[in-house]
Amino acid sequence: MYFTDEGRPVHYDDWPDLWMLTLQRRYAAIDKVRICPTAPERSAAQLEKDKSPYGGATRAWFVWSRATTNTYQGSYALNGYFYTDGPSAYGDSKNLFRSESDIVYPTKTPFFADALWLDAWPLATDRPETNLFDNDHFLRGGLQRIAIPRHGFSPSAAVRQFDPKKTLPGAINVSFADTHVENVKLEKLWSLYWHKNWEPPAKRPGLAGASN
């Protein structure tokens, strides 16, 4: 609905309002669609205590809007390759989905996903973090922002010192380009088609026996 109603992918220049303001303008009654019950909004006191705008397995991210001076919290990321442009630090422009015809595998192309920040630019070479619970490596703009054990895994057991050679625990919810939503195990994230030229690796980077 978002892609069709907007008529185009999102301009990165709209950051950080981008998809949040579009949802509010077009679907005001479902503003809470930004929040996952497993990663709820934080109170002002909790934000001060956390001293971090980034989300995690059990908390929403936080951002200030320069366009409206509003503040937003959310639990999901937009796949950054749906921007019409993007920051060079995060991805090659040749990988962007500039039109719907660029989406070759709509049932396997994520649009939104559980995440610790509001957007992400996954690469097939991304290794998972060692802290899967609440890592805040913002400059790592790929699957590190998404591969968090938000579902199917006890928050009390979510590891902060994960060995990437082992099998990733838990799963996330993903909304795909064909509009279906699916619970995806973290180990399966590398088999999805995150950008236009994605080639799934034979083994997830960092996993025991992988080449990198």
C-alpha positions as CSV (number, residue, x, y, z in Angstrom):
1,M,0.0,0.0,0.0
2,Y,2.8,2.4,0.9
3,F,4.7,1.8,-2.3
4,T,1.7,2.1,-4.5
5,D,0.2,5.2,-2.8
6,E,3.5,7.0,-2.7
7,G,3.9,6.3,-6.4
8,R,7.7,5.9,-6.1
9,P,10.3,4.8,-3.7
10,V,11.3,7.2,-1.0
11,H,13.7,10.1,-1.4
12,Y,16.6,9.8,1.1
13,D,16.5,13.6,1.3
14,D,13.3,13.2,3.2
15,W,15.2,11.6,6.1
16,P,14.3,11.2,9.0
17,D,10.6,11.9,8.2
18,L,10.4,9.6,5.2
19,W,8.0,6.7,5.7
20,M,6.9,7.8,9.1
21,L,5.2,11.0,8.0
22,T,3.7,9.3,4.9
23,L,2.1,6.8,7.2
24,Q,0.7,9.5,9.3
25,R,-0.6,11.5,6.4
26,R,-2.3,8.6,4.6
27,Y,-3.1,6.2,7.5
28,A,-3.4,8.3,10.6
29,A,-5.6,5.8,12.3
30,I,-2.9,3.2,12.3
31,D,0.0,5.3,13.4
32,K,0.9,2.6,16.0
33,V,1.9,0.4,13.0
34,R,5.4,1.8,13.7
35,I,5.6,-0.1,17.0
36,C,6.1,-3.8,17.7
37,P,4.6,-5.1,21.0
38,T,7.9,-6.9,21.7
39,A,9.9,-3.6,21.3
40,P,7.6,-0.9,22.7
41,E,8.1,2.8,22.9
42,R,10.3,4.1,25.7
43,S,9.4,6.7,28.3
44,A,11.4,9.9,28.6
45,A,13.0,8.5,31.8
46,Q,14.0,5.3,30.0
47,L,15.4,7.2,27.1
48,E,17.5,9.2,29.5
49,K,18.7,6.1,31.2
50,D,19.5,4.3,28.0
51,K,21.4,7.3,26.6
52,S,21.0,5.8,23.1
53,P,18.5,6.5,20.2
54,Y,19.0,3.0,18.8
55,G,16.6,0.2,19.4
56,G,17.2,-3.4,20.3
57,A,15.6,-6.7,20.8
58,T,13.1,-5.3,23.3
59,R,13.0,-1.6,22.7
60,A,12.1,0.9,20.0
61,W,14.4,3.3,18.3
62,F,14.0,7.1,18.7
63,V,14.5,9.9,16.2
64,W,13.8,13.7,16.1
65,S,12.1,15.1,13.0
66,R,13.8,18.1,11.5
67,A,10.8,18.9,9.3
68,T,8.1,18.9,12.0
69,T,10.1,19.0,15.2
70,N,8.2,16.0,16.3
71,T,9.8,13.0,17.9
72,Y,9.2,9.4,16.7
73,Q,9.8,6.0,18.0
74,G,9.5,2.8,15.9
75,S,10.4,-0.8,15.9
76,Y,11.0,-1.4,12.1
77,A,13.4,-0.4,9.4
78,L,12.6,0.5,5.8
79,N,14.9,-1.4,3.4
80,G,17.2,1.4,2.3
81,Y,17.4,0.2,-1.3
82,F,13.9,1.5,-1.8
83,Y,15.1,5.0,-1.6
84,T,15.5,6.8,-4.9
85,D,19.0,7.8,-3.7
86,G,21.0,7.1,-0.7
87,P,24.2,7.9,1.3
88,S,27.3,6.6,-0.4
89,A,28.5,5.3,3.0
90,Y,25.8,2.6,2.9
91,G,25.2,1.3,-0.5
92,D,25.9,1.3,-4.2
93,S,23.3,3.2,-6.2
94,K,23.2,0.4,-8.8
95,N,21.5,-1.7,-6.2
96,L,18.5,0.6,-5.6
97,F,15.0,-0.4,-6.5
98,R,14.0,2.7,-8.5
99,S,10.8,1.2,-9.8
100,E,8.5,-1.8,-9.2
101,S,9.9,-3.4,-12.3
102,D,13.3,-3.6,-10.6
103,I,11.8,-6.1,-8.0
104,V,12.5,-9.5,-9.6
105,Y,11.6,-11.5,-6.5
106,P,8.7,-9.7,-4.8
107,T,8.0,-12.7,-2.5
108,K,11.6,-12.6,-1.3
109,T,12.3,-8.9,-1.3
110,P,11.9,-7.2,2.1
111,F,10.3,-3.8,2.3
112,F,10.1,-3.4,6.1
113,A,11.6,-5.5,8.9
114,D,12.1,-5.6,12.7
115,A,15.2,-3.5,13.4
116,L,17.1,-1.4,15.8
117,W,17.1,1.7,13.5
118,L,14.7,3.2,11.0
119,D,16.5,2.1,7.8
120,A,19.2,-0.3,6.7
121,W,21.3,-1.2,3.6
122,P,22.1,-5.0,3.9
123,L,25.0,-6.5,2.0
124,A,25.5,-10.2,1.3
125,T,28.9,-9.9,3.0
126,D,27.5,-8.6,6.3
127,R,28.5,-10.5,9.4
128,P,26.2,-10.5,12.4
129,E,27.1,-8.6,15.5
130,T,28.5,-10.1,18.6
131,N,25.9,-8.2,20.6
132,L,22.6,-9.3,19.3
133,F,20.5,-7.7,22.0
134,D,21.1,-3.9,21.8
135,N,24.2,-3.2,19.7
136,D,24.5,0.4,18.6
137,H,27.0,0.2,15.8
138,F,25.2,2.8,13.7
139,L,27.8,3.0,11.0
140,R,27.3,-0.6,10.2
141,G,24.2,0.1,8.1
142,G,23.4,-3.4,7.0
143,L,22.0,-6.7,8.4
144,Q,23.6,-5.8,11.7
145,R,20.6,-3.4,12.2
146,I,18.1,-6.2,11.4
147,A,19.6,-9.5,12.7
148,I,18.3,-9.2,16.2
149,P,16.5,-12.0,18.1
150,R,13.2,-10.2,18.6
151,H,10.8,-13.1,18.2
152,G,11.0,-16.8,19.1
153,F,13.7,-16.3,21.6
154,S,13.5,-15.4,25.3
155,P,14.7,-11.7,25.8
156,S,16.3,-12.8,29.1
157,A,18.5,-15.2,27.1
158,A,19.3,-12.8,24.2
159,V,23.1,-12.9,23.9
160,R,25.3,-9.9,24.2
161,Q,28.4,-11.9,23.4
162,F,27.4,-14.0,20.5
163,D,29.8,-16.1,18.6
164,P,29.1,-15.5,14.8
165,K,30.4,-19.0,14.1
166,K,27.3,-20.4,15.8
167,T,23.7,-20.6,14.5
168,L,21.8,-17.3,15.0
169,P,19.0,-17.5,17.5
170,G,15.5,-16.2,17.1
171,A,13.6,-14.5,14.2
172,I,12.1,-11.2,13.0
173,N,8.9,-10.2,11.2
174,V,9.4,-9.1,7.6
175,S,7.0,-7.3,5.3
176,F,7.8,-8.2,1.7
177,A,7.3,-6.3,-1.6
178,D,4.4,-8.5,-2.6
179,T,2.7,-7.3,0.7
180,H,2.8,-10.6,2.6
181,V,4.3,-10.7,6.1
182,E,6.4,-13.5,7.4
183,N,8.3,-14.5,10.5
184,V,11.9,-15.2,9.3
185,K,14.6,-16.9,11.2
186,L,17.7,-14.8,11.5
187,E,19.9,-17.4,9.7
188,K,17.5,-17.1,6.7
189,L,18.0,-13.3,6.3
190,W,20.9,-13.8,3.9
191,S,18.8,-15.9,1.5
192,L,16.4,-12.9,0.9
193,Y,16.9,-10.4,-1.9
194,W,17.5,-7.2,-0.1
195,H,18.7,-5.2,-3.2
196,K,18.4,-5.4,-7.0
197,N,21.7,-7.3,-7.5
198,W,21.6,-9.5,-4.4
199,E,23.3,-12.9,-4.7
200,P,22.6,-15.1,-1.7
201,P,25.8,-16.5,-0.2
202,A,26.2,-20.3,0.0
203,K,26.8,-19.8,3.7
204,R,26.0,-16.9,6.0
205,P,29.2,-14.8,6.5
206,G,30.9,-15.6,9.8
207,L,29.2,-19.0,10.2
208,A,31.6,-21.9,10.8
209,G,32.7,-23.2,7.5
210,A,31.9,-20.0,5.6
211,S,34.6,-18.5,3.3
212,N,34.5,-15.1,5.1
